[in-house]
Amino acid sequence: MKKLLIAALVATGSTVAMAEPPMDKYNKACAVCHAAGVAGAPKTHDAAAWEPRLAKGMDTLVSSVKNGLNAMPPKGMCFDCTDEEYKELITFMSSPAE
């Protein structure tokens, strides 16, 4: 699965596969919902839950975060995140736990 994720990121032109996520931003904004799967949010490190989302492409995921989707508010509560930080956070949350 990890190889599939890396292959998907390479195919989309992403270079964040090895980047460290901004953990302070994850803890302040993302973990509130993604740690427990609140309101249908895919849980952090649940690769199977993230797989269909990743299939849409990283740019689509970043757009969904920035605009909000379903119960997720616009910008996912990270109002100062850059697109690269969103990509790093998505990559971190969608990767299986090591």
MMTF fields as JSON, N, C-alpha, C and O atoms, coordinates in Angstrom:
{
  "mmtfVersion": "1.0.0",
  "mmtfProducer": "UNKNOWN",
  "numBonds": 391,
  "numAtoms": 392,
  "numGroups": 98,
  "numChains": 1,
  "numModels": 1,
  "chainsPerModel": [1],
  "groupsPerChain": [98],
  "chainIdList": ["A"],
  "bondAtomList": [4, 2, 8, 6, 12, 10, 16, 14, 20, 18, 24, 22, 28, 26, 32, 30, 36, 34, 40, 38, 44, 42, 48, 46, 52, 50, 56, 54, 60, 58, 64, 62, 68, 66, 72, 70, 76, 74, 80, 78, 84, 82, 88, 86, 92, 90, 96, 94, 100, 98, 104, 102, 108, 106, 112, 110, 116, 114, 120, 118, 124, 122, 128, 126, 132, 130, 136, 134, 140, 138, 144, 142, 148, 146, 152, 150, 156, 154, 160, 158, 164, 162, 168, 166, 172, 170, 176, 174, 180, 178, 184, 182, 188, 186, 192, 190, 196, 194, 200, 198, 204, 202, 208, 206, 212, 210, 216, 214, 220, 218, 224, 222, 228, 226, 232, 230, 236, 234, 240, 238, 244, 242, 248, 246, 252, 250, 256, 254, 260, 258, 264, 262, 268, 266, 272, 270, 276, 274, 280, 278, 284, 282, 288, 286, 292, 290, 296, 294, 300, 298, 304, 302, 308, 306, 312, 310, 316, 314, 320, 318, 324, 322, 328, 326, 332, 330, 336, 334, 340, 338, 344, 342, 348, 346, 352, 350, 356, 354, 360, 358, 364, 362, 368, 366, 372, 370, 376, 374, 380, 378, 384, 382, 388, 386],
  "bondOrderList": [1, 1, 1, 1, 1, 1, 1, 1, 1, 1, 1, 1, 1, 1, 1, 1, 1, 1, 1, 1, 1, 1, 1, 1, 1, 1, 1, 1, 1, 1, 1, 1, 1, 1, 1, 1, 1, 1, 1, 1, 1, 1, 1, 1, 1, 1, 1, 1, 1, 1, 1, 1, 1, 1, 1, 1, 1, 1, 1, 1, 1, 1, 1, 1, 1, 1, 1, 1, 1, 1, 1, 1, 1, 1, 1, 1, 1, 1, 1, 1, 1, 1, 1, 1, 1, 1, 1, 1, 1, 1, 1, 1, 1, 1, 1, 1, 1],
  "groupList": [{"groupName": "MET", "atomNameList": ["N", "CA", "C", "O"], "elementList": ["N", "C", "C", "O"], "formalChargeList": [0, 0, 0, 0], "bondAtomList": [1, 0, 2, 1, 3, 2], "bondOrderList": [1, 1, 2], "singleLetterCode": "M", "chemCompType": "L-PEPTIDE LINKING"}, {"groupName": "LYS", "atomNameList": ["N", "CA", "C", "O"], "elementList": ["N", "C", "C", "O"], "formalChargeList": [0, 0, 0, 0], "bondAtomList": [1, 0, 2, 1, 3, 2], "bondOrderList": [1, 1, 2], "singleLetterCode": "K", "chemCompType": "L-PEPTIDE LINKING"}, {"groupName": "LEU", "atomNameList": ["N", "CA", "C", "O"], "elementList": ["N", "C", "C", "O"], "formalChargeList": [0, 0, 0, 0], "bondAtomList": [1, 0, 2, 1, 3, 2], "bondOrderList": [1, 1, 2], "singleLetterCode": "L", "chemCompType": "L-PEPTIDE LINKING"}, {"groupName": "ILE", "atomNameList": ["N", "CA", "C", "O"], "elementList": ["N", "C", "C", "O"], "formalChargeList": [0, 0, 0, 0], "bondAtomList": [1, 0, 2, 1, 3, 2], "bondOrderList": [1, 1, 2], "singleLetterCode": "I", "chemCompType": "L-PEPTIDE LINKING"}, {"groupName": "ALA", "atomNameList": ["N", "CA", "C", "O"], "elementList": ["N", "C", "C", "O"], "formalChargeList": [0, 0, 0, 0], "bondAtomList": [1, 0, 2, 1, 3, 2], "bondOrderList": [1, 1, 2], "singleLetterCode": "A", "chemCompType": "L-PEPTIDE LINKING"}, {"groupName": "VAL", "atomNameList": ["N", "CA", "C", "O"], "elementList": ["N", "C", "C", "O"], "formalChargeList": [0, 0, 0, 0], "bondAtomList": [1, 0, 2, 1, 3, 2], "bondOrderList": [1, 1, 2], "singleLetterCode": "V", "chemCompType": "L-PEPTIDE LINKING"}, {"groupName": "THR", "atomNameList": ["N", "CA", "C", "O"], "elementList": ["N", "C", "C", "O"], "formalChargeList": [0, 0, 0, 0], "bondAtomList": [1, 0, 2, 1, 3, 2], "bondOrderList": [1, 1, 2], "singleLetterCode": "T", "chemCompType": "L-PEPTIDE LINKING"}, {"groupName": "GLY", "atomNameList": ["N", "CA", "C", "O"], "elementList": ["N", "C", "C", "O"], "formalChargeList": [0, 0, 0, 0], "bondAtomList": [1, 0, 2, 1, 3, 2], "bondOrderList": [1, 1, 2], "singleLetterCode": "G", "chemCompType": "PEPTIDE LINKING"}, {"groupName": "SER", "atomNameList": ["N", "CA", "C", "O"], "elementList": ["N", "C", "C", "O"], "formalChargeList": [0, 0, 0, 0], "bondAtomList": [1, 0, 2, 1, 3, 2], "bondOrderList": [1, 1, 2], "singleLetterCode": "S", "chemCompType": "L-PEPTIDE LINKING"}, {"groupName": "GLU", "atomNameList": ["N", "CA", "C", "O"], "elementList": ["N", "C", "C", "O"], "formalChargeList": [0, 0, 0, 0], "bondAtomList": [1, 0, 2, 1, 3, 2], "bondOrderList": [1, 1, 2], "singleLetterCode": "E", "chemCompType": "L-PEPTIDE LINKING"}, {"groupName": "PRO", "atomNameList": ["N", "CA", "C", "O"], "elementList": ["N", "C", "C", "O"], "formalChargeList": [0, 0, 0, 0], "bondAtomList": [1, 0, 2, 1, 3, 2], "bondOrderList": [1, 1, 2], "singleLetterCode": "P", "chemCompType": "L-PEPTIDE LINKING"}, {"groupName": "ASP", "atomNameList": ["N", "CA", "C", "O"], "elementList": ["N", "C", "C", "O"], "formalChargeList": [0, 0, 0, 0], "bondAtomList": [1, 0, 2, 1, 3, 2], "bondOrderList": [1, 1, 2], "singleLetterCode": "D", "chemCompType": "L-PEPTIDE LINKING"}, {"groupName": "TYR", "atomNameList": ["N", "CA", "C", "O"], "elementList": ["N", "C", "C", "O"], "formalChargeList": [0, 0, 0, 0], "bondAtomList": [1, 0, 2, 1, 3, 2], "bondOrderList": [1, 1, 2], "singleLetterCode": "Y", "chemCompType": "L-PEPTIDE LINKING"}, {"groupName": "ASN", "atomNameList": ["N", "CA", "C", "O"], "elementList": ["N", "C", "C", "O"], "formalChargeList": [0, 0, 0, 0], "bondAtomList": [1, 0, 2, 1, 3, 2], "bondOrderList": [1, 1, 2], "singleLetterCode": "N", "chemCompType": "L-PEPTIDE LINKING"}, {"groupName": "CYS", "atomNameList": ["N", "CA", "C", "O"], "elementList": ["N", "C", "C", "O"], "formalChargeList": [0, 0, 0, 0], "bondAtomList": [1, 0, 2, 1, 3, 2], "bondOrderList": [1, 1, 2], "singleLetterCode": "C", "chemCompType": "L-PEPTIDE LINKING"}, {"groupName": "HIS", "atomNameList": ["N", "CA", "C", "O"], "elementList": ["N", "C", "C", "O"], "formalChargeList": [0, 0, 0, 0], "bondAtomList": [1, 0, 2, 1, 3, 2], "bondOrderList": [1, 1, 2], "singleLetterCode": "H", "chemCompType": "L-PEPTIDE LINKING"}, {"groupName": "TRP", "atomNameList": ["N", "CA", "C", "O"], "elementList": ["N", "C", "C", "O"], "formalChargeList": [0, 0, 0, 0], "bondAtomList": [1, 0, 2, 1, 3, 2], "bondOrderList": [1, 1, 2], "singleLetterCode": "W", "chemCompType": "L-PEPTIDE LINKING"}, {"groupName": "ARG", "atomNameList": ["N", "CA", "C", "O"], "elementList": ["N", "C", "C", "O"], "formalChargeList": [0, 0, 0, 0], "bondAtomList": [1, 0, 2, 1, 3, 2], "bondOrderList": [1, 1, 2], "singleLetterCode": "R", "chemCompType": "L-PEPTIDE LINKING"}, {"groupName": "PHE", "atomNameList": ["N", "CA", "C", "O"], "elementList": ["N", "C", "C", "O"], "formalChargeList": [0, 0, 0, 0], "bondAtomList": [1, 0, 2, 1, 3, 2], "bondOrderList": [1, 1, 2], "singleLetterCode": "F", "chemCompType": "L-PEPTIDE LINKING"}],
  "groupTypeList": [0, 1, 1, 2, 2, 3, 4, 4, 2, 5, 4, 6, 7, 8, 6, 5, 4, 0, 4, 9, 10, 10, 0, 11, 1, 12, 13, 1, 4, 14, 4, 5, 14, 15, 4, 4, 7, 5, 4, 7, 4, 10, 1, 6, 15, 11, 4, 4, 4, 16, 9, 10, 17, 2, 4, 1, 7, 0, 11, 6, 2, 5, 8, 8, 5, 1, 13, 7, 2, 13, 4, 0, 10, 10, 1, 7, 0, 14, 18, 11, 14, 6, 11, 9, 9, 12, 1, 9, 2, 3, 6, 18, 0, 8, 8, 10, 4, 9],
  "groupIdList": [1, 2, 3, 4, 5, 6, 7, 8, 9, 10, 11, 12, 13, 14, 15, 16, 17, 18, 19, 20, 21, 22, 23, 24, 25, 26, 27, 28, 29, 30, 31, 32, 33, 34, 35, 36, 37, 38, 39, 40, 41, 42, 43, 44, 45, 46, 47, 48, 49, 50, 51, 52, 53, 54, 55, 56, 57, 58, 59, 60, 61, 62, 63, 64, 65, 66, 67, 68, 69, 70, 71, 72, 73, 74, 75, 76, 77, 78, 79, 80, 81, 82, 83, 84, 85, 86, 87, 88, 89, 90, 91, 92, 93, 94, 95, 96, 97, 98],
  "secStructList": [7, 2, 2, 2, 2, 2, 2, 2, 2, 2, 2, 6, 6, 7, 7, 7, 6, 6, 7, 7, 7, 7, 2, 2, 2, 0, 0, 0, 0, 0, 2, 2, 2, 2, 6, 6, 6, 4, 4, 4, 7, 7, 7, 6, 6, 7, 2, 2, 2, 2, 2, 2, 2, 2, 6, 6, 7, 2, 2, 2, 2, 2, 2, 2, 2, 2, 2, 7, 5, 6, 6, 5, 7, 4, 4, 4, 4, 7, 6, 6, 7, 7, 2, 2, 2, 2, 2, 2, 2, 2, 2, 2, 2, 2, 1, 7, 7, 7],
  "xCoordList": [0.82, 0.0, 0.87, 0.573, 1.95, 2.827, 3.445, 3.599, 3.801, 4.355, 3.321, 3.659, 2.067, 0.986, 0.834, 0.667, 0.893, 0.775, 1.921, 1.699, 3.133, 4.285, 4.18, 4.471, 3.762, 3.592, 2.538, 2.708, 1.459, 0.409, 0.928, 0.621, 1.706, 2.255, 3.244, 3.264, 4.058, 5.013, 4.26, 4.617, 3.215, 2.431, 1.759, 1.557, 1.407, 0.752, 1.75, 1.366, 3.038, 4.043, 4.322, 4.987, 3.838, 4.056, 5.452, 5.983, 6.033, 7.361, 7.318, 8.351, 6.163, 6.041, 6.097, 5.873, 6.387, 6.362, 7.304, 7.007, 8.406, 9.363, 9.383, 10.181, 8.536, 8.526, 7.945, 7.069, 8.438, 7.9, 6.658, 6.685, 5.584, 4.392, 4.59, 5.352, 3.912, 3.956, 3.08, 1.887, 3.669, 2.907, 2.132, 1.065, 2.649, 1.897, 0.568, -0.453, 0.58, -0.664, -1.576, -2.796, -1.001, -1.818, -2.523, -3.73, -1.777, -2.349, -3.414, -4.392, -3.232, -4.183, -5.417, -6.515, -5.24, -6.342, -6.879, -8.094, -6.022, -6.448, -6.866, -7.873, -6.073, -6.276, -7.65, -8.182, -8.229, -9.537, -10.546, -11.316, -10.546, -11.493, -10.835, -11.415, -9.624, -9.02, -8.448, -8.285, -8.139, -7.614, -8.678, -8.363, -9.929, -11.011, -12.013, -12.921, -11.866, -12.817, -14.143, -15.193, -14.107, -15.317, -16.048, -15.419, -17.345, -18.225, -17.81, -17.945, -17.309, -16.954, -15.566, -15.205, -14.784, -13.413, -12.597, -12.693, -11.796, -10.957, -9.915, -9.276, -9.759, -8.829, -7.376, -7.009, -6.585, -5.155, -4.561, -4.825, -3.766, -3.057, -3.969, -3.522, -5.234, -6.126, -6.029, -6.851, -5.008, -4.715, -5.898, -6.124, -6.648, -7.802, -8.861, -9.478, -9.076, -10.069, -9.607, -10.427, -8.316, -7.767, -7.609, -7.555, -7.535, -7.255, -8.186, -7.688, -9.518, -10.374, -10.217, -10.443, -9.842, -9.623, -8.343, -8.318, -7.282, -6.015, -6.151, -5.442, -7.056, -7.272, -7.752, -7.607, -8.315, -8.793, -7.654, -7.825, -6.495, -5.336, -5.13, -6.082, -3.882, -3.526, -4.118, -4.563, -4.127, -4.681, -6.161, -6.626, -6.895, -8.314, -8.483, -9.374, -7.638, -7.717, -7.416, -8.119, -6.385, -6.054, -7.207, -7.546, -7.802, -8.95, -10.114, -10.779, -10.355, -11.421, -11.159, -12.075, -9.893, -9.542, -9.776, -10.391, -9.287, -9.374, -10.823, -11.162, -11.663, -13.051, -14.016, -15.151, -13.571, -14.459, -15.181, -15.432, -15.509, -16.209, -16.979, -16.418, -18.259, -19.131, -19.018, -19.301, -18.614, -18.547, -17.25, -17.136, -16.275, -15.009, -15.182, -15.598, -14.86, -14.988, -13.885, -12.864, -14.091, -13.039, -11.715, -11.654, -10.672, -9.298, -9.062, -7.988, -10.037, -9.862, -9.422, -8.776, -9.758, -9.401, -7.918, -7.44, -7.189, -5.793, -5.731, -5.441, -6.002, -6.161, -4.844, -4.846, -3.718, -2.434, -1.611, -0.419, -2.226, -1.509, -1.313, -2.186, -0.155, 0.109, -0.349, -0.638, -0.412, -0.767, 0.228, -0.17, 1.502, 2.512, 2.284, 2.448, 1.912, 1.629, 0.397, 0.371, -0.628, -1.795, -1.373, -1.815, -0.529, -0.058, 0.711, 0.525, 1.569, 2.342, 1.414, 1.613, 0.409, -0.538, -1.369, -1.589, -1.83, -2.597, -1.739, -2.201, -0.502, 0.405, 0.627, 0.603, 0.84, 1.028, -0.208, -0.106, -1.384, -2.612, -2.984, -3.564, -2.663, -3.067, -2.061, -2.35, -0.903, 0.119, -0.153, -0.576, 0.085, -0.095, 0.867, 1.957, 0.458, 1.323, 2.538, 2.436, 3.662, 4.894, 5.193, 6.187],
  "yCoordList": [-1.18, 0.0, 1.252, 2.225, 1.219, 2.383, 2.645, 3.797, 1.565, 1.72, 2.328, 3.148, 1.935, 2.489, 3.983, 4.766, 4.375, 5.792, 6.587, 7.651, 6.091, 6.796, 6.877, 7.917, 5.776, 5.783, 6.803, 7.499, 6.893, 7.866, 9.283, 10.144, 9.528, 10.866, 11.221, 12.358, 10.266, 10.509, 10.775, 11.681, 9.986, 10.142, 11.503, 12.031, 12.08, 13.383, 14.528, 15.698, 14.185, 15.234, 15.782, 16.809, 15.132, 15.61, 15.239, 14.183, 16.125, 15.858, 15.797, 15.965, 15.564, 15.612, 14.235, 14.125, 13.182, 11.845, 11.689, 10.916, 12.386, 12.257, 13.481, 13.532, 14.449, 15.664, 15.389, 14.54, 16.105, 15.999, 16.892, 18.041, 16.375, 17.206, 18.259, 18.045, 19.377, 20.389, 19.91, 20.211, 19.172, 18.508, 19.483, 19.137, 20.689, 21.656, 21.97, 22.118, 22.07, 22.353, 21.132, 21.27, 19.953, 18.736, 18.684, 18.451, 18.898, 18.813, 19.877, 19.616, 21.064, 22.156, 22.077, 22.441, 21.605, 21.673, 20.314, 20.121, 19.395, 18.142, 17.067, 16.382, 16.938, 15.833, 15.865, 14.817, 17.036, 17.169, 16.206, 15.563, 16.107, 15.218, 13.929, 12.849, 14.045, 12.891, 11.855, 10.699, 12.218, 11.231, 10.191, 9.016, 10.623, 9.717, 9.443, 8.631, 10.097, 9.891, 10.587, 10.062, 11.756, 12.516, 12.915, 13.342, 12.775, 13.199, 12.632, 13.298, 11.413, 10.763, 11.085, 10.654, 11.83, 12.133, 10.846, 10.05, 10.633, 9.435, 9.546, 10.585, 8.471, 8.493, 8.579, 8.042, 9.26, 9.344, 7.94, 7.155, 7.633, 6.366, 5.203, 4.056, 5.469, 4.429, 4.474, 5.092, 3.806, 3.874, 3.451, 4.028, 2.461, 1.997, 3.089, 3.231, 3.848, 4.928, 6.066, 6.751, 6.262, 7.347, 6.956, 7.83, 5.68, 5.218, 5.814, 6.318, 5.781, 6.367, 7.883, 8.454, 8.521, 9.967, 10.275, 11.181, 9.521, 9.719, 9.455, 10.055, 8.561, 8.242, 9.46, 9.504, 10.434, 11.661, 12.607, 13.529, 12.381, 13.239, 14.259, 14.723, 14.595, 15.508, 16.899, 17.528, 17.385, 18.722, 18.786, 19.79, 17.722, 17.67, 17.654, 18.315, 16.907, 16.858, 18.222, 18.666, 18.883, 20.217, 21.179, 21.987, 21.102, 21.953, 21.682, 22.614, 20.416, 20.058, 20.629, 21.107, 20.576, 21.141, 22.651, 23.2, 23.309, 24.774, 25.266, 26.305, 24.524, 24.945, 24.34, 24.799, 23.316, 22.597, 21.496, 21.608, 20.438, 19.319, 18.574, 18.189, 18.376, 17.721, 18.438, 19.633, 17.734, 18.363, 19.145, 19.885, 18.991, 19.713, 21.166, 21.445, 22.084, 23.5, 23.924, 23.246, 25.05, 25.552, 25.679, 26.111, 25.293, 25.311, 24.304, 24.301, 23.451, 22.417, 22.958, 22.249, 24.187, 24.877, 25.241, 25.642, 25.113, 25.547, 26.76, 26.637, 27.904, 29.118, 29.682, 30.51, 29.246, 29.745, 28.676, 28.873, 27.554, 26.496, 26.891, 27.493, 26.539, 26.709, 25.438, 24.427, 25.493, 24.3, 23.179, 22.019, 23.502, 22.477, 21.856, 20.646, 22.658, 22.102, 21.213, 20.17, 21.613, 20.74, 19.406, 18.354, 19.436, 18.202, 17.34, 16.124, 17.968, 17.226, 16.604, 15.463, 17.36, 16.854, 15.703, 14.705, 15.837, 14.761, 13.519, 12.413, 13.686, 12.55, 11.866, 10.638, 12.636, 12.081, 11.317, 10.173, 11.938, 11.293, 10.059, 9.119, 10.045, 8.924, 7.778, 6.705, 7.988, 6.934, 5.988, 6.423, 4.696, 3.744, 4.064, 4.591, 3.746, 3.959, 3.054, 1.912, 3.564, 2.754, 2.104, 1.388],
  "zCoordList": [0.0, 0.0, 0.0, -0.693, 0.785, 0.845, -0.525, -0.931, -1.245, -2.585, -3.515, -4.369, -3.36, -4.175, -3.917, -4.852, -2.65, -2.295, -2.895, -3.472, -2.769, -3.315, -4.829, -5.419, -5.467, -6.921, -7.336, -8.336, -6.58, -6.897, -6.759, -7.584, -5.728, -5.531, -6.632, -7.105, -7.04, -8.118, -9.412, -10.166, -9.675, -10.904, -10.983, -12.077, -9.831, -9.836, -9.798, -9.778, -9.788, -9.779, -8.399, -8.268, -7.383, -6.024, -5.555, -5.901, -4.764, -4.224, -2.711, -2.062, -2.137, -0.681, -0.036, 1.17, -0.794, -0.229, 0.963, 1.874, 0.98, 2.055, 2.972, 3.908, 2.724, 3.54, 4.917, 5.078, 5.89, 7.242, 7.344, 6.904, 7.915, 8.04, 9.13, 10.073, 9.002, 10.069, 11.231, 11.278, 12.155, 13.21, 14.09, 14.597, 14.277, 15.071, 14.398, 15.07, 13.079, 12.351, 12.339, 12.431, 12.228, 12.308, 13.668, 13.739, 14.722, 16.07, 16.33, 17.031, 15.774, 16.005, 15.108, 15.528, 13.884, 12.924, 12.482, 12.443, 12.156, 11.536, 12.545, 12.364, 13.603, 14.552, 15.196, 15.564, 15.338, 15.989, 15.361, 16.075, 14.049, 13.363, 12.858, 12.968, 12.308, 11.651, 12.614, 12.222, 13.844, 14.791, 15.143, 15.333, 15.229, 15.633, 14.516, 14.693, 13.381, 12.295, 12.52, 12.148, 13.121, 13.433, 12.144, 11.176, 12.141, 11.043, 9.687, 8.661, 9.688, 8.435, 7.914, 6.819, 8.673, 8.245, 8.239, 9.173, 7.198, 7.21, 8.323, 8.493, 9.068, 10.192, 9.713, 8.668, 10.5, 10.23, 10.245, 11.156, 9.242, 9.053, 8.655, 8.657, 8.313, 7.8, 6.27, 5.594, 5.753, 4.325, 3.464, 2.401, 3.905, 3.119, 2.999, 1.943, 4.045, 3.995, 3.093, 2.482, 3.013, 2.197, 0.728, -0.137, 0.439, -0.922, -1.986, -2.992, -1.81, -2.856, -2.965, -4.032, -1.895, -1.941, -2.711, -3.544, -2.431, -3.131, -4.62, -5.427, -4.987, -6.398, -7.182, -8.404, -6.501, -7.153, -7.495, -8.292, -6.895, -7.155, -6.048, -5.42, -5.824, -4.748, -4.951, -3.991, -6.195, -6.443, -6.077, -5.537, -6.369, -6.007, -4.495, -3.963, -3.801, -2.335, -1.729, -0.821, -2.22, -1.703, -1.965, -1.1, -3.129, -3.446, -2.49, -2.038, -2.185, -1.246, 0.136, 0.806, 0.558, 1.865, 1.853, 2.767, 0.822, 0.771, 0.686, 1.251, -0.013, -0.202, 0.808, 0.937, 1.523, 2.434, 1.678, 0.478, 2.39, 1.765, 2.839, 3.865, 2.599, 3.57, 4.92, 5.003, 5.966, 7.29, 7.51, 8.487, 6.615, 6.783, 6.356, 5.231, 7.257, 6.906, 5.941, 5.825, 5.245, 4.364, 5.103, 6.254, 4.407, 4.902, 6.019, 6.621, 6.308, 7.309, 8.655, 9.427, 8.943, 10.192, 10.262, 11.324, 9.169, 9.118, 8.192, 7.002, 8.75, 7.951, 7.43, 6.519, 7.996, 7.52, 6.807, 6.568, 6.467, 5.745, 4.284, 3.658, 3.766, 2.339, 1.619, 2.26, 0.31, -0.462, -0.186, -0.069, -0.081, 0.199, 1.576, 1.739, 2.56, 3.887, 3.855, 4.507, 3.104, 2.959, 2.354, 2.814, 1.333, 0.702, 1.7, 1.749, 2.488, 3.49, 4.534, 4.952, 4.946, 5.949, 5.389, 6.075, 4.151, 3.518, 3.383, 3.665, 2.957, 2.811, 4.156, 4.236, 5.193, 6.544, 6.978, 7.421, 6.856, 7.355, 6.545, 7.089, 5.254, 4.41, 4.41, 3.882, 4.985, 5.038, 6.194, 7.265, 5.991, 7.097, 8.24, 8.018, 9.445, 10.607, 10.489, 10.041, 10.886, 10.81, 12.115, 12.235]
}
